[in-house]
Amino acid sequence: MNKPSKIKAYVTGIGVVSPLGEDIKTYWSNLISGKSGIGQITLCDPSEFPSKIAGEVKTFQPENYIDKKELKRMARFSQMAVAASALAIENSNLSLTTKEKDSTAVIIGNGNGGFPELEYNARLQVTKGETKISPYFIPMILPNMAAANISRIFGFKGFSSTVVTACAASTQSIGDAAQLINNGLCDVVLAGGCEAGISKLGLGGFSALRALSTNNDNPKKASRPFDLLRDGFVPAEGAGILILESEEHALKRNANILCEIIGMGVSSDAYHPVQPDPEGTGAILAMKRAIKNANINIEDIDYINAHGTSTPLNDACETLAIKKTFKEMAYDIPISSTKSMIGHALGGAGALEAIATILSIINQKAHPTINLENPDPECDLNYIPNKSQNLTINYAMSNNFGFGGQNASIIIKKAN
């Protein structure tokens, strides 16, 4: 019996709230010019911690997107997700009937939920007493509230899901959204991810793990994926949202088709709570599954947007996994790390990087991996060092690998 063909999942709109801008034109311009969005932390006092730098969205004014009454009910991660959704809807020129909204799905990935708000209310409870906690505390901090708030504010009543797979979350959410459309379960999905966890609690936790860069004197040089002198990742915040539509729905409304999500692969290392499998087994499985799901061959991949965190272990393991997946081809594939410029937005990283990948396909140009000045002999692939490159990109892969050994890869195809 022949399997039914998949319904195509087109991307028709994208929206970002990032350390490099809150509109697509600015985001892309800063990416291809190799601009860093890393700076000194202002969202909390980092003085007691060894790392004092982050990729903050310093321009973000949530009242530009959300009613002030609503803002009081939302943590910052939700605010960013709603803002990026509004921008994606505008970018897509999406206008839905009440009936269409009833079946519109929302799938959002994030890692921590309302970390700063959790810390604030915990301190409030200790210093001011039990009754001083905000009545909005619980509905603010829950990880599912980004998806819930998007659904509530825009009136989307379809399938709703929150993916909480650490740094792989929003890549997996995009893959899940595509599969929802592939299987004919809905025609429109808002998918992506968000994170806004820059706080003393977050800094303290990651500092205890010795996971963060301490290059405080030169923050724009601190995130240096695949470089021999890399010393940890730089935390970041932000949100990225994609509008996915079935082929029929997109063509019926004459939508501007940006690209197509054609494959996803998910795996678990089953190895260690925070360290990647040194053999790259889980990452290999995710990449191979994505390629198989896309029904293409490894030779078809023209570009990879790497996880590329700037940690010693991750970059070496990802390099090894790419070599094992693509074999002798690995040295020919252009690869770059968006995190070199925006830092690591954890659960929101995959969405921001998927959008960077989509823009690379649209513009047939890949942004650089900046700060790659001292190549690590273990990381010897073509990471597009320091200067963007014109490329022919028909198929691209975007990778994200998270704590707990959670791995996700998606395949993005150029629009016909």
Helices and strands as residue ranges (DSSP letters): E 9-17, H 24-32, E 39-40, E 53-54, G 62-64, H 68-71, H 76-92, H 98-102, E 105-109, H 115-128, G 130-132, H 137-141, H 145-154, E 160-163, G 166-168, H 169-182, E 188-195, H 200-208, G 219-221, E 238-246, H 247-252, E 259-268, H 281-294, G 298-300, E 303-305, H 312-326, G 327-332, E 335-336, H 339-342, G 346-348, H 349-363, E 365-366, E 389-390, E 395-402, E 406-414
